Amino acid sequence: MPEQSGSKSLLDLLPESAIGIGMPADDWRGAIGAAGSLLVDSGATTGDYTGEMIETVEKLGPYIVIIPGLALAHARPSPSVLHTGLSWAALATPVDFGNAQNDPVRLVVGLAAVDHTEHSGGLAQLARMLSDTDRMDALMTASSPAEVRRIISEYEGAEQ
C-alpha cells in the first residue's frame, strides 16, 4: 500500500540511488526515461510510471521545462507510484523538449507522488533552492550523487 504521511524534505524524497550524473539521452523521451529509471531504482515507482510521464508530455506538451535547462517530469498519482519520491537525472548532453524559452534541458527532475499533497513541501523547497542561481549552477555541475545531496543538505540546513 502506498505511504501516506506528512510533507517530506528534499533529502527525504531524493535518496542517493535516485541521482544520476552524466546520464545518456538522445531526445526528450530518453531524458524522461533516465529520470524514470532512477525512480524505479530507488523503489519509488514501477517501470509503468516512466511511460506515464512520457505520455503526459505527448498529451500536454513541454510545459514541464519549468526554467532554462530544467524539466520537472511527472504524471498523475497512479498505482505505479509505490511511494512519493524524486529523481535527479543530470544529462551527459542537453536535449530539446520543444520549449523554445527554456531548451535545451540539462537536468530532469522526476517527481512521483502518491497523492496531490504529500510532495508539496519538498516541491516548494526545490523551487526555492533552484531560484538561487549560484546553488543551481553548483547543482548542475555536481560530479557525483553525494555532491548533489551535500549541496541540498547545506541548503536545507541554511533554510531552517
C-alpha positions as CSV (number, residue, x, y, z in Angstrom):
1,M,0.0,0.0,0.0
2,P,1.4,3.5,-0.8
3,E,2.6,5.5,2.1
4,Q,0.5,8.4,3.3
5,S,2.4,10.7,5.6
6,G,3.2,14.3,6.2
7,S,5.3,16.6,3.9
8,K,8.9,15.4,3.3
9,S,12.2,17.3,2.8
10,L,14.2,17.2,-0.4
11,L,16.7,14.8,1.1
12,D,13.8,12.5,2.3
13,L,12.4,12.4,-1.2
14,L,15.8,12.1,-3.1
15,P,18.0,9.2,-2.0
16,E,21.4,8.8,-3.5
17,S,20.1,5.8,-5.6
18,A,17.8,8.3,-7.3
19,I,20.6,10.6,-8.5
20,G,22.3,10.0,-11.8
21,I,25.2,12.1,-13.3
22,G,26.2,12.1,-16.9
23,M,23.1,10.1,-18.0
24,P,22.8,9.4,-21.7
25,A,19.7,10.6,-23.6
26,D,19.2,11.1,-27.4
27,D,16.0,13.1,-27.0
28,W,13.4,14.2,-24.5
29,R,11.8,10.8,-24.3
30,G,15.2,9.3,-23.4
31,A,15.8,12.1,-20.8
32,I,12.5,11.3,-19.1
33,G,13.4,7.6,-19.4
34,A,16.6,8.4,-17.5
35,A,14.7,10.1,-14.7
36,G,12.1,7.3,-14.7
37,S,14.8,4.6,-14.4
38,L,16.1,6.3,-11.3
39,L,12.7,6.4,-9.7
40,V,12.4,2.7,-10.4
41,D,16.0,2.1,-9.0
42,S,15.1,3.9,-5.8
43,G,11.9,1.9,-5.3
44,A,9.5,4.9,-5.8
45,T,7.8,3.6,-8.9
46,T,7.3,0.7,-11.2
47,G,8.5,0.9,-14.8
48,D,5.0,1.9,-15.9
49,Y,5.4,5.3,-14.4
50,T,8.1,6.3,-16.9
51,G,5.6,5.7,-19.7
52,E,3.0,7.8,-17.9
53,M,5.5,10.7,-17.6
54,I,6.2,10.5,-21.4
55,E,2.5,10.3,-22.2
56,T,1.9,13.4,-20.1
57,V,4.3,15.4,-22.3
58,E,2.9,13.8,-25.5
59,K,-0.6,15.0,-24.5
60,L,0.1,18.3,-22.8
61,G,3.4,19.5,-24.4
62,P,6.7,20.6,-22.9
63,Y,5.3,22.7,-20.1
64,I,7.4,20.5,-17.7
65,V,10.5,22.5,-18.8
66,I,10.0,25.0,-16.0
67,I,13.2,27.0,-16.1
68,P,16.1,27.2,-18.5
69,G,17.8,23.9,-18.6
70,L,15.5,22.0,-16.2
71,A,12.5,19.8,-16.7
72,L,10.2,18.5,-13.9
73,A,9.0,15.2,-15.3
74,H,5.8,13.9,-13.6
75,A,2.5,12.3,-14.2
76,R,-0.7,12.0,-12.1
77,P,-0.7,9.8,-9.0
78,S,-1.3,6.2,-10.0
79,P,-0.9,2.6,-8.9
80,S,2.6,2.7,-10.5
81,V,3.8,5.1,-7.7
82,L,4.9,3.0,-4.8
83,H,5.9,5.9,-2.6
84,T,6.5,9.6,-3.1
85,G,9.9,10.4,-4.4
86,L,12.2,12.4,-6.6
87,S,14.9,11.5,-9.1
88,W,17.7,13.7,-10.4
89,A,19.0,12.9,-14.0
90,A,21.8,15.2,-15.0
91,L,22.2,14.5,-18.7
92,A,25.6,13.9,-20.4
93,T,24.4,16.0,-23.3
94,P,21.5,18.6,-23.2
95,V,18.4,17.7,-25.2
96,D,15.5,19.8,-26.6
97,F,12.0,19.2,-25.3
98,G,10.3,21.7,-27.7
99,N,10.2,24.6,-25.2
100,A,11.8,27.5,-27.1
101,Q,12.1,29.6,-24.0
102,N,13.8,27.0,-21.7
103,D,15.5,24.5,-24.0
104,P,18.0,22.8,-24.0
105,V,17.4,20.7,-20.9
106,R,20.5,19.6,-18.9
107,L,18.7,18.3,-15.8
108,V,15.5,16.2,-15.5
109,V,14.0,16.0,-12.0
110,G,11.5,13.2,-11.9
111,L,8.5,13.5,-9.4
112,A,6.4,10.6,-8.4
113,A,3.6,11.3,-5.9
114,V,1.1,9.0,-4.2
115,D,-1.4,11.9,-3.8
116,H,-1.7,15.6,-4.6
117,T,-0.3,16.8,-1.2
118,E,2.5,14.7,0.2
119,H,5.2,16.1,-2.1
120,S,4.1,19.7,-1.8
121,G,6.7,20.7,0.9
122,G,9.6,19.1,-0.9
123,L,8.5,20.6,-4.2
124,A,8.2,24.1,-2.7
125,Q,11.7,23.6,-1.2
126,L,13.0,22.5,-4.6
127,A,11.6,25.7,-6.2
128,R,13.1,27.9,-3.6
129,M,16.5,26.2,-3.9
130,L,16.5,26.3,-7.7
131,S,15.8,30.1,-7.7
132,D,19.2,30.6,-6.1
133,T,21.3,30.8,-9.3
134,D,24.6,30.1,-7.5
135,R,23.2,27.0,-5.9
136,M,21.5,26.0,-9.2
137,D,24.9,26.3,-11.0
138,A,26.6,24.1,-8.3
139,L,23.9,21.5,-8.6
140,M,24.0,21.5,-12.4
141,T,27.8,20.9,-12.4
142,A,27.9,18.4,-9.4
143,S,30.1,15.5,-10.3
144,S,28.5,12.8,-8.1
145,P,25.3,11.9,-6.3
146,A,26.9,12.5,-3.0
147,E,27.8,16.0,-4.1
148,V,24.2,16.7,-5.1
149,R,23.0,15.5,-1.7
150,R,25.7,17.6,0.1
151,I,24.6,20.8,-1.7
152,I,20.9,20.0,-0.9
153,S,21.8,19.3,2.7
154,E,23.6,22.6,3.1
155,Y,20.6,24.3,1.6
156,E,18.2,22.6,3.9
157,G,20.4,23.5,6.9
158,A,20.5,27.1,5.9
159,E,16.7,27.3,5.2
160,Q,15.8,26.3,8.8
